[in-house]
Amino acid sequence: MTAEASVRVPGRARRRAGLVAAPIALAVVAAGIVLAGADRGHPAGRPAATGSAPVVRTDLASTIQVSGALGFAGSSTIVDQRPGTAYTALPAPGATIRRGQALYEVDGTPVILFYGTRPPWRALYAGVVPGPDVAQLDRNLVALGYGAGLTVSDGFTAATAGAVARWQAARGLPVTGTVPLGQVAYAPGPLRVTAVAPALGAPPQPGASVLTATSTRPVVMAAVPVSQEYLVRAGDDVTVTLPDGVTTAPGVVTAVSPVASAAAGTGQGSGPAPGQAAVQLTVRLVRPGAAGHLDQAPVTVSVVAARARGVLAVPVSALVALAGGGYAVEVGNGRAGRLVAVQTGLFSRTLVQVSGPGLAAGQRVEVPAP
């Protein structure tokens, strides 16, 4: 809102000064916002520079802010099922592994990542009892481009054996047309390795954890005080301020934990103090690329605490505290201005909801000059 500069004449300034109380502070508890009103008076005989701003009809929202951190969704553990003498290759923490790529090696033979939710528990070959693990194998062979003539089913067919053989040949594996237990490992999607358990050269221990990983999908985890839990629901839109403190990114709440625990935060913003009861909030970034490759970097999550739609609003600095109580705005500018008593509503950043007799969108109210 561009201010139109004007100068208040001394006589009018003295009249206004008599109506203005000392500087005021308006606390908006639900929103966690504290707004200070300025003393609109000034020494008698000394003009004060003022400007004007329009009365607008708009939507307002007030927010609470809680501290959070960037992370990655989900958690997976890859368990070794391949016997052998030694681990001959292991991934580095932070590595991203996708379908068809090697997770690790045992005795020089790679264990390949396929996508699926069912862990392997048996070898798959022609004549094996049909089951959903066969269909899971079929879907991966099709996705990797080896499914010509293959129909996804629970049965290990000749088409399945042919697809397996083509895949094994392309990967440099022994071409058998069967999948021995331990040749592939399953995870719901791409993995981002967080930790590796065994050392290179260590003997494999079937059933032991080889690595832990997350998905590659960035999320924000934040703690909301239990007293403000009612403000947040799954599906709510939020705004995430990224680690540079300037860039913002839209997000959507995907989960609110039903279990409260003692917060370990710093108590910054309206977030919980250390030890205060809080619930965990999970936020999906609408634009995942906004997070880059950051992990555990601090962010701030702004959650809408209240909304007012289609209301009249003026800059907070336009409010005049009256000596007899209440607030007013000066409609017009200069000698023609008149005080209009107003009722205040929602405060949102620099604007405040107002209503008063004769107040309408498009009118201009007096504000301090910038």
RAGI-V542130 format. One record per residue. PHI is phi in degrees with one decimal (999 if undefined). Layout:
PHI + PHI
This chain:
999 + -85.5 + -78.0 + -98.8 + -66.7 + -147.7 + -121.6 + -81.0 + -74.3 + -56.9 + -60.1 + -68.7 + -61.9 + -67.3 + -64.4 + -63.8 + -60.6 + -70.3 + -92.7 + -97.6 + -81.7 + -63.7 + -52.0 + -114.5 + -125.9 + -104.6 + -101.3 + -105.9 + -66.3 + -61.7 + -91.9 + 68.5 + -115.3 + -120.1 + -119.9 + -104.9 + -88.5 + -95.1 + -68.2 + -87.2 + -88.0 + -162.0 + -56.0 + -57.4 + 84.5 + -112.9 + -66.1 + -114.9 + -72.0 + -131.5 + -137.7 + -138.5 + -142.3 + -79.8 + -78.3 + -121.3 + -104.4 + -156.5 + -99.9 + -118.7 + -146.6 + -110.4 + -129.6 + -109.1 + -122.0 + -128.7 + -82.5 + -149.0 + -147.1 + -71.8 + -156.1 + -131.9 + -72.8 + 75.4 + -150.4 + -133.9 + -124.4 + -96.2 + -104.8 + -73.4 + -128.7 + -110.9 + -71.1 + 172.8 + -96.6 + -157.0 + -75.4 + -104.8 + -157.0 + -136.8 + -77.1 + -90.7 + -54.9 + 96.3 + -68.3 + -106.7 + -124.5 + -117.6 + -53.2 + 88.4 + -96.1 + -78.0 + -83.8 + -163.0 + -125.8 + -123.8 + 52.4 + 80.4 + -107.7 + -75.0 + -102.2 + -99.7 + -85.6 + -116.2 + -95.3 + 167.1 + -102.0 + -98.9 + -71.5 + -70.9 + -136.2 + -155.3 + -73.4 + -118.1 + -160.7 + -60.1 + 97.1 + -66.6 + -58.9 + -56.5 + -171.9 + -65.0 + -69.0 + -69.7 + -62.3 + -63.3 + -62.6 + -56.3 + -61.7 + -71.4 + -63.0 + -64.8 + -62.2 + -85.8 + 94.0 + -111.1 + -99.7 + -58.2 + 79.0 + -97.8 + -104.9 + -65.1 + -158.1 + -78.2 + -97.4 + -82.7 + -94.4 + -62.2 + -65.8 + -64.8 + -60.3 + -65.0 + -65.6 + -62.8 + -63.4 + -65.0 + -65.4 + -62.2 + -64.1 + -66.3 + -87.9 + 77.3 + -91.7 + -56.4 + -87.4 + -122.3 + 74.9 + -125.1 + -118.9 + -68.7 + -59.6 + 101.1 + -75.7 + -128.0 + -128.1 + -114.9 + -144.2 + -62.8 + -172.6 + -57.3 + -113.7 + -114.2 + -68.2 + -105.2 + -158.3 + -120.1 + -81.4 + -81.7 + -93.3 + -58.5 + 92.8 + -69.1 + -73.2 + -62.2 + -122.0 + -51.7 + 95.4 + -88.7 + -68.7 + -97.1 + -154.5 + -116.0 + -154.9 + -116.2 + -74.2 + -97.3 + -91.0 + -71.0 + -139.1 + -116.8 + -110.6 + -138.7 + -111.9 + -112.3 + -55.1 + -57.0 + -65.1 + -115.3 + -59.6 + -63.1 + -79.0 + -122.5 + -137.4 + -57.9 + 98.7 + -68.5 + -82.3 + -135.8 + -120.1 + -108.8 + -91.1 + -75.2 + -56.7 + -74.2 + 77.3 + -122.4 + -71.4 + -117.8 + -141.9 + -72.4 + -143.1 + -131.1 + -69.4 + -101.8 + -158.7 + -124.9 + -60.9 + -79.6 + -111.9 + -91.1 + -145.1 + -70.6 + -72.2 + -109.8 + -78.4 + -99.6 + 78.6 + -69.7 + 58.4 + -101.9 + -72.4 + -69.9 + -76.5 + -53.0 + 89.8 + -73.5 + -65.5 + -147.6 + -114.4 + -87.6 + -112.3 + -112.1 + -122.5 + -93.2 + -76.1 + -64.3 + -114.0 + -56.2 + -64.8 + -63.2 + -81.3 + 59.9 + -110.3 + -72.0 + -138.2 + 63.8 + -78.7 + -72.9 + -139.3 + -121.9 + -109.4 + -100.3 + -112.1 + -68.6 + -96.2 + -156.9 + -133.2 + -138.1 + -110.5 + 63.3 + -106.4 + -77.5 + -144.6 + -134.2 + -59.7 + -55.8 + -67.8 + -80.1 + -68.6 + -116.7 + -83.4 + -86.3 + -60.4 + -85.6 + 103.1 + 86.6 + -134.3 + -145.2 + -127.2 + -96.8 + -85.6 + 89.2 + -147.5 + 85.0 + -65.9 + -82.4 + -67.8 + -138.2 + -81.6 + -121.8 + -66.3 + -131.5 + -99.3 + -95.1 + -124.4 + -75.9 + -96.9 + -143.7 + 54.9 + -96.7 + -110.3 + -135.5 + -71.1 + -138.1 + -146.2 + -172.9 + -62.3 + 78.9 + -76.7 + -145.8 + -60.9 + 99.0 + -65.0 + -116.3 + -119.0 + -77.6 + -135.9 + -61.5 + -67.5 + -68.5
